[in-house]
């Protein structure tokens, strides 16, 4: 068997990708660098493709972390269950590691991505409110100028009863009052019985994942005054009506730790301490003297070692779960000084994504 990996940087590679798409589904090649649109060719037959954006950014307090995003991946229908999908994914992971990218993200269905050690890392946050609830508390006065503060999205397959607001540009309670009145007016005009505010806003396609220190805003304060239902939940695709989620995978533990610590720029003094992580994505040892943190990919004899899956590291550094919670989940004894160090380096925060069961017809 002769196996080749061709990229869209060549006409031969582009034709190979197009051939697979014709036997699976269409995807956009031109939104990524051509060398990151790849086809797997076996005995001169194109069997699978993958499209990767290697220039995405994840926001942290001290800067943005570069990561890669798998936009699309597929195998032609008559060549599935032959291992081509896994082989192409693993080759892609190796290429990303060689390019110094420690983290890869994607969006999709959980049985597929859990097989590759991906895990969830975002929460869903939504305000559910009816035009009647807004009217009872705030009235029904027209506030057309406030419509400019709303981003309303429509799409095929959306639930027909609701108005979807994906972003709100309002900072004060007074501005939020105008936003609610404008949303209620739009909902009445369009025959919508429920308004869903995805709030705070989740990232749009290609934008950086923001990190929110809190989900409490003037909009949520006023929403509670109107009797709205405010729902915050961790991603749980296994129990959702639509089992899609945003997924994260660590490619190299030590490289990730160095990059995230550089982006977080924790305030001094940092608690002194040392600990090591032994994961399926390699070893990472952290050592703090109080003034800075050194990260190595070897373990010292006297340093306590935590054996967690790399997915736990991803959840820790992105803010999805803190070290104390992860220690309970994985039934791990972590020394108090190590917990203090991890808490200072990787405080919990909120990264959001769309809950598709709130938005789309199942």
N, C-alpha and C positions, 0 to 999 in steps of 0.2 A: 504494500500500500504506500503510495506516494502522497504526502500531505504538504500543502503549501498554504501560507497565509498571505493574501494579497491585499493591498490598500487601494483606496480610491485616488491615491496620488498618481496611479498609472491607469491608462485606459483599460488594460486587461483587468485590473482589480475592480474598476468601476463596473465593467460589464459583468463580472462575476457577482457583485453585489446585486445588480439589477436582475440577474438570472434567479437568484435566491428569492428576491422580493416578488418576482412574478409567480413563484410557487409557494409563497407564504403570505406576506402582506407588505404594503408600501410603507416606507419611512423616508424621512428627509435626510439626505446625505450632506446637503450643502450648509447646514448649520454648525458643522464641526470641522476642524482641520482635516484635510483629506487623508492624512496618514493615520487618523484615528477612526476611519470608516473601514472596517476589515471584513474580508471574506475568507472562509475556510474552504479550501478546494482539495478534494480527495480523488486521486486518480483522474485528474482533469475535470472533475464534476464539482461545481460550486454547491455546497451543501448547507452552509450557515453564514450568517452575517452578524456583526455587532457594530453599533455606532456609539462612540464615546466622546463626551465633551470634557477635555482635561483642564479647562480653565474656569471652573466654577469657584465661587467664594462662599465661605461661611463666616459670618460676622462674630467677632469677639471684642471685648472692651478695648484691647490694645492694637487691633488690626484684624485683617481678614486672613483666614486659613484657606489655602488652595486645596481643592479636592476634585476628583473626577466624577462625572455623572454618566451612568449607562443610560442612554436615551432609548435605544431599541436593540433587541437581540432576538433572533429567530432562526429556526431550522426549516428547510423546505419540508412540506408535508410528507413526502414519500421517503424521507431519510431520517425521520425522528426515531428515538429510542435506540440510536446507534452510538451515543456518547459524544456527538459532535458539539452539542450545546455546551456541555461541561468542558470539553477540551478547549473550545474557543474562549469561554469565560476564564479558565485558568491561565491561558496564554495572555489574555488581556491583563489579568492581575499581575503577572510577571513583568509585562511591559510597563505598567504603571509604576511598579516598584523600582524598576530600572530608571525611570524618569524622576524618581524622588517624590512621588505622590503617595502619602501614607494612608489616604482615606478614599473610599469610593462609595457613592450613593446611587440609589435607583428608586424607581417607583413601580409597584406591581403587586402581584398576588403572592400571599405568604408561602404556600407549599413550595414554590419555585425558589425563592430567595433564602429561606431558612436552610435549605440544603447546602448553601454556600457560606454559611456562618454570618449572614446578614441578620440584623435585628432592628427593631423600631427605635426611634429616637425623638419623636415629636409628640406633642399633645394636640388635641382638638379643642377649640374654644369658640363658643357660639352664644349669641343672644337671640332668643326666640321671643318675639313680641307681636301682638296683633294690632291692627289699626285702631280697634276699639279700646284697647288698653291705653294706647297713646292718647286718644281723644278724652277718655275719662279723667286723666291726670293733667294733660297739657292743653287740651282744647283742640280745635280743628282749624285754627287760623291758617291762612295760606302763607307759605314761607318759601316761595319759589327761588329766591336768591341762595337759599341753603342747599338747593339741589346740586350746586357746584362742589359741595363738600362731600358728596356721595359718589362712590363708584359702584354702579349696579351692573351685574353680569347676567346675561341670558345665554342659553345654550340648548342644543338638542338633547333630549333625555333628562332635562331638569324636572324636578317635581313641579307640577303645574299649579299647586296651591300657594307657592311661596315666592316672595320677592327676595332675591339674593343680593346682599350688599357686601362686597368684598373688601372695601376700605372706606374709612371715614377720616376726613381731614378737619377735625374739630378738637380743640384743646381745652376750652372752658365749658362750664355747665351751660352757659347761655348759648354757645355755639352748638352744643349737643342737643339742646332743646329744639333749635332750628332743624337740625338733622333729623330728629325723630318726626317732627311735623311734616317735613318734606317727604320722608320715606312713607309715612302714612298716606299722604296725598297720592303718591305714585302707586302705592298698593291698591288704593280704592279705584284709581283710574284703570288699572290693569286687571282688576278683578281678583286680586291676591288676598287670601284670608290670613296669611302669616308672613311675617318679615323675619328673615334670618340674617343677622349681622355676623359675618366671620370676623370676630374682633377679639384681640388685636389681629391685625392683618397677617395672613400667611404669605409666604413669598410667591410671586408670580413666576412664570417660566423663565429660568435663567438668572433670576435675581438672587442676591445673597440671602441665606437663612438668617434673619435677625435673631438676636438674643434679648428677650425681655426679662428684666429683673422682677417684674410683677405684672399680673394681668388686671390689676385694679386701675381703672381710669375714670375720668369724669363721665364717659358714656356708660360704663357699667353701674356707676353710682346712680345716674338718672334712670337707667333701665330698671334697677331694683325698685326705685320709687314708683315706677309705673306697673309693677307687678310682673315684670318679664321673667322668663325662665332662663337662667344663665348656666350653661353646661360646660364643664371642663373635664376632659378625660384623656388618659393616656391611650396611645394607639393600641388597639386590640383587634387586629383584623380577623383573628380566628372566630370571634363571636359577632362580628359585624355583618350587616346585611350585604355589604359589598366588601369582599375580603382584600381590598387594596390598601397599601400603606407606603410611606416613605421609609426606605431601608438604608442602613449604614453598615459598612464593613471596614475593619482595620486591616491594612496590608502589611504594615511594619510598626510594631509597638513602640520601639525606641524613637524612630523618626517622628511618629505622631506626637509623642510626649514632648519632644523638643519643640516641635512646631507650635503646639497649642500653648505651651508655657511662654514662648516668645510672643504669641498673640494676646495672651491674657495680661502680661506684665503685672503680676501680683504686687500689691503694696508691701514695702518692707516695714518692719522685719518679718520675714517668713519664719514660721516655726521650724526649729532645727529637728532633724530626723532623717532617717533613711529607710527605704523599703524597696523590694523588688517585685516585679510582676513576671510570672511565667505563664505565657499564653500560647495559643495556636498561631499567633502572628509574631512570635519571637519573644525575647526577653527585654525588659526595660527596668533599669534600676534608677531610682530617684534618690539624690542625696542633697540635703539642704544644710548649710551652715548658718542660716539666718539672713545672709546677705544675697544669696543667689542659690540656684538649683542646678546641679549637674545631672545629666541623663546619660547613662551608658547602656550598652547592650550586653554587659556581663554582670554576674552576680558576685558580690563579696560574701565571704563565709559567714560573717557575723550579722548580716542584714536579714531581717525577716522577709520571707517570700510569700506572696499571695498568688495562689493558683486560680485564676479566673479565665473564662473564655474571653477572647479578644472583643467580643460583642459587649461585654461588661465595661471594658475600657472605653469603647466608643460611647456608651451611654454616660459614663462618668465625665469624659472630657467635653461632651456636647452639652452637658447640664441636665440631661434627662433624669438621671438618678444620682443621688449623692453616695459617698463611700459607705456611710452607715447603713443605708438601705440595701446597697449591693452586698454588703457583708452578711446581712440577714438573709437575703434571697439565696446566696450561695453558701450559707451556713459556714462562714469563714471567720476565724478569730483574727481581728486586726488590732494591733497595739494602739493604745490611746494616742501616743505621739504621732504614729503614722496616720491615724484618722484626722488629727489636727492639721497635719501637713497637707493631706489630700483635700480637706475642707477649705484651706486657704488657697490652694492652687486651682481647684476645680469646684467652685461654688455652684449650687444648682441654679438653673434658670429655665426659661420657657422658650422652646422653639415650636412653632405651630405649622400644621399642614391641614389641608381640607379633609373633613370627614365626608366621604362620598355618599354614605348612607343618609346623611342629612340633606343632600343636594340632588342626587340622581334617583331616577326610578330604578328599582331593582329588577 
